[in-house]
C-alpha cells in the first residue's frame, strides 16, 4: 500500500506506524495496490482529527474521525473505512449474483431510470460578487451552499459550508 501523509507539526513516526499497521489490514480486500492519503490535524479544544482517503481501481473511500487522542481517531477512521469496504463488496456481490441469475443471452436487460422528483424550483438574480461577499450572503440566508458569479474570474461558483465549519468553493475548470 502506498502512503502519503500530511499534517502540520503533528505527523510523527509513531503516528505513521500506527496508520500503516491499521491500514495494511485493509489490503486483503483489494487485488490491486491501494493508495492511502492520511491527514492529521489538531484543533482547539484538544480535537485530534484523522482523515483517511483511499483510492483503488477508481473507487474512492474516505473517513474522518476526531477525538481527544490521535491514535483513537486513526483507529475509528480505519474501522469506518473497513465498514465502507464491506458494504461496497456486499452490494457489488449482490449485483453480480442478481445479474447472473437474471441474465439471458438473447434478451438485453431493461434498465429502469431512477425517478427523481423536483419538489421546488427557485429563480434568483445572480450578481457578480467576491467570495467574502458570497460568504456573508450565504450566512444571512442561513443556507449551506450559495451559487454566485465570481467577479474575479467571471465564472459561476458554488460556495458551501463544510462539516468542520469552514467553507469550500467549487470552481469550474476552464
SULURWO-V836905 format. One record per residue. N is the residue number from 0. SS is DSSP state (~ for helix, > for strand, _ for the rest). OMEGA is omega in radians with two decimals (NA if undefined). D_LAST is the distance of its C-alpha to the last C-alpha in whole Angstrom. Layout:
n=N ss=SS omega=OMEGA d_last=D_LAST
n=N ss=SS omega=OMEGA d_last=D_LAST
This chain:
n=0 ss=_ omega=3.10 d_last=34
n=1 ss=> omega=-3.13 d_last=31
n=2 ss=> omega=3.02 d_last=31
n=3 ss=> omega=-3.10 d_last=28
n=4 ss=> omega=3.01 d_last=30
n=5 ss=> omega=-3.13 d_last=28
n=6 ss=> omega=-3.10 d_last=30
n=7 ss=_ omega=3.11 d_last=32
n=8 ss=_ omega=-3.08 d_last=35
n=9 ss=_ omega=-3.00 d_last=36
n=10 ss=_ omega=3.08 d_last=35
n=11 ss=_ omega=3.14 d_last=39
n=12 ss=~ omega=-3.13 d_last=40
n=13 ss=~ omega=3.07 d_last=42
n=14 ss=~ omega=3.10 d_last=39
n=15 ss=~ omega=-3.13 d_last=37
n=16 ss=~ omega=3.13 d_last=41
n=17 ss=~ omega=-3.14 d_last=41
n=18 ss=~ omega=-3.14 d_last=37
n=19 ss=~ omega=3.14 d_last=38
n=20 ss=~ omega=-3.11 d_last=41
n=21 ss=~ omega=-3.07 d_last=40
n=22 ss=~ omega=3.13 d_last=37
n=23 ss=~ omega=3.08 d_last=38
n=24 ss=~ omega=-3.12 d_last=40
n=25 ss=~ omega=-3.12 d_last=37
n=26 ss=~ omega=-3.09 d_last=37
n=27 ss=~ omega=-3.13 d_last=40
n=28 ss=~ omega=-3.02 d_last=38
n=29 ss=_ omega=3.06 d_last=35
n=30 ss=_ omega=3.08 d_last=36
n=31 ss=_ omega=-3.12 d_last=33
n=32 ss=_ omega=3.12 d_last=32
n=33 ss=_ omega=3.06 d_last=30
n=34 ss=> omega=-3.12 d_last=28
n=35 ss=> omega=3.05 d_last=29
n=36 ss=> omega=-3.06 d_last=27
n=37 ss=> omega=3.13 d_last=30
n=38 ss=> omega=3.09 d_last=29
n=39 ss=> omega=3.11 d_last=32
n=40 ss=> omega=3.01 d_last=32
n=41 ss=> omega=3.11 d_last=35
n=42 ss=> omega=3.13 d_last=35
n=43 ss=~ omega=3.11 d_last=38
n=44 ss=~ omega=3.10 d_last=41
n=45 ss=~ omega=3.11 d_last=41
n=46 ss=> omega=3.07 d_last=38
n=47 ss=> omega=-3.04 d_last=37
n=48 ss=> omega=3.04 d_last=34
n=49 ss=> omega=3.12 d_last=33
n=50 ss=> omega=-3.11 d_last=30
n=51 ss=> omega=3.06 d_last=29
n=52 ss=> omega=3.12 d_last=26
n=53 ss=> omega=3.07 d_last=28
n=54 ss=> omega=3.08 d_last=26
n=55 ss=> omega=3.09 d_last=27
n=56 ss=_ omega=3.14 d_last=27
n=57 ss=_ omega=3.10 d_last=24
n=58 ss=> omega=3.13 d_last=26
n=59 ss=> omega=3.11 d_last=25
n=60 ss=> omega=-3.10 d_last=27
n=61 ss=> omega=3.07 d_last=27
n=62 ss=> omega=3.11 d_last=30
n=63 ss=> omega=-3.14 d_last=31
n=64 ss=> omega=3.07 d_last=34
n=65 ss=> omega=3.09 d_last=36
n=66 ss=> omega=3.11 d_last=40
n=67 ss=_ omega=-3.10 d_last=42
n=68 ss=_ omega=-3.11 d_last=42
n=69 ss=~ omega=3.13 d_last=39
n=70 ss=~ omega=3.09 d_last=41
n=71 ss=~ omega=3.10 d_last=42
n=72 ss=~ omega=3.10 d_last=38
n=73 ss=~ omega=-3.11 d_last=37
n=74 ss=~ omega=-3.12 d_last=40
n=75 ss=~ omega=3.13 d_last=39
n=76 ss=~ omega=3.12 d_last=35
n=77 ss=~ omega=3.08 d_last=36
n=78 ss=~ omega=3.13 d_last=39
n=79 ss=~ omega=3.10 d_last=36
n=80 ss=~ omega=3.14 d_last=34
n=81 ss=~ omega=3.09 d_last=37
n=82 ss=~ omega=3.12 d_last=37
n=83 ss=~ omega=3.14 d_last=34
n=84 ss=~ omega=3.13 d_last=34
n=85 ss=~ omega=3.13 d_last=38
n=86 ss=~ omega=-3.13 d_last=36
n=87 ss=~ omega=-3.13 d_last=34
n=88 ss=~ omega=3.11 d_last=36
n=89 ss=~ omega=-3.14 d_last=39
n=90 ss=~ omega=-3.13 d_last=36
n=91 ss=~ omega=3.11 d_last=35
n=92 ss=~ omega=3.13 d_last=39
n=93 ss=~ omega=3.12 d_last=40
n=94 ss=~ omega=3.13 d_last=37
n=95 ss=~ omega=3.13 d_last=39
n=96 ss=~ omega=3.12 d_last=42
n=97 ss=~ omega=-3.14 d_last=42
n=98 ss=~ omega=3.11 d_last=40
n=99 ss=~ omega=-3.11 d_last=43
n=100 ss=~ omega=-3.07 d_last=45
n=101 ss=~ omega=-3.02 d_last=44
n=102 ss=_ omega=2.99 d_last=43
n=103 ss=_ omega=-3.03 d_last=45
n=104 ss=_ omega=-3.06 d_last=44
n=105 ss=_ omega=-3.05 d_last=45
n=106 ss=_ omega=3.08 d_last=43
n=107 ss=_ omega=3.13 d_last=39
n=108 ss=_ omega=3.11 d_last=38
n=109 ss=_ omega=-3.12 d_last=37
n=110 ss=_ omega=3.06 d_last=34
n=111 ss=_ omega=3.10 d_last=34
n=112 ss=_ omega=3.12 d_last=31
n=113 ss=_ omega=-3.12 d_last=31
n=114 ss=_ omega=3.12 d_last=32
n=115 ss=_ omega=-3.13 d_last=30
n=116 ss=_ omega=3.03 d_last=31
n=117 ss=_ omega=-3.05 d_last=29
n=118 ss=_ omega=3.13 d_last=32
n=119 ss=_ omega=3.06 d_last=30
n=120 ss=_ omega=-3.09 d_last=28
n=121 ss=_ omega=3.08 d_last=27
n=122 ss=_ omega=3.09 d_last=26
n=123 ss=_ omega=3.14 d_last=25
n=124 ss=_ omega=3.12 d_last=23
n=125 ss=_ omega=-3.09 d_last=20
n=126 ss=_ omega=3.05 d_last=21
n=127 ss=> omega=3.11 d_last=18
n=128 ss=> omega=3.09 d_last=19
n=129 ss=_ omega=-3.08 d_last=19
n=130 ss=~ omega=3.13 d_last=19
n=131 ss=~ omega=3.10 d_last=22
n=132 ss=~ omega=3.13 d_last=23
n=133 ss=~ omega=3.10 d_last=21
n=134 ss=~ omega=3.13 d_last=23
n=135 ss=~ omega=-3.14 d_last=27
n=136 ss=~ omega=3.14 d_last=26
n=137 ss=~ omega=3.12 d_last=25
n=138 ss=~ omega=3.13 d_last=28
n=139 ss=~ omega=3.13 d_last=30
n=140 ss=~ omega=-3.11 d_last=30
n=141 ss=_ omega=-3.14 d_last=30
n=142 ss=_ omega=3.07 d_last=27
n=143 ss=_ omega=3.10 d_last=26
n=144 ss=> omega=-3.09 d_last=22
n=145 ss=> omega=3.09 d_last=21
n=146 ss=> omega=-3.13 d_last=18
n=147 ss=> omega=3.06 d_last=17
n=148 ss=> omega=-3.13 d_last=15
n=149 ss=> omega=-3.10 d_last=14
n=150 ss=_ omega=-3.14 d_last=16
n=151 ss=_ omega=-3.08 d_last=14
n=152 ss=_ omega=-3.10 d_last=11
n=153 ss=_ omega=3.07 d_last=11
n=154 ss=> omega=3.06 d_last=9
n=155 ss=> omega=3.13 d_last=12
n=156 ss=> omega=3.04 d_last=13
n=157 ss=> omega=3.08 d_last=15
n=158 ss=> omega=-3.14 d_last=18
n=159 ss=> omega=3.12 d_last=21
n=160 ss=> omega=3.13 d_last=24
n=161 ss=_ omega=-3.12 d_last=24
n=162 ss=_ omega=-3.11 d_last=28
n=163 ss=_ omega=3.10 d_last=29
n=164 ss=_ omega=3.09 d_last=29
n=165 ss=_ omega=-3.08 d_last=25
n=166 ss=> omega=3.05 d_last=22
n=167 ss=> omega=-3.12 d_last=19
n=168 ss=> omega=3.08 d_last=15
n=169 ss=> omega=-3.10 d_last=13
n=170 ss=> omega=3.13 d_last=9
n=171 ss=_ omega=3.07 d_last=6
n=172 ss=_ omega=3.13 d_last=4
n=173 ss=_ omega=NA d_last=0
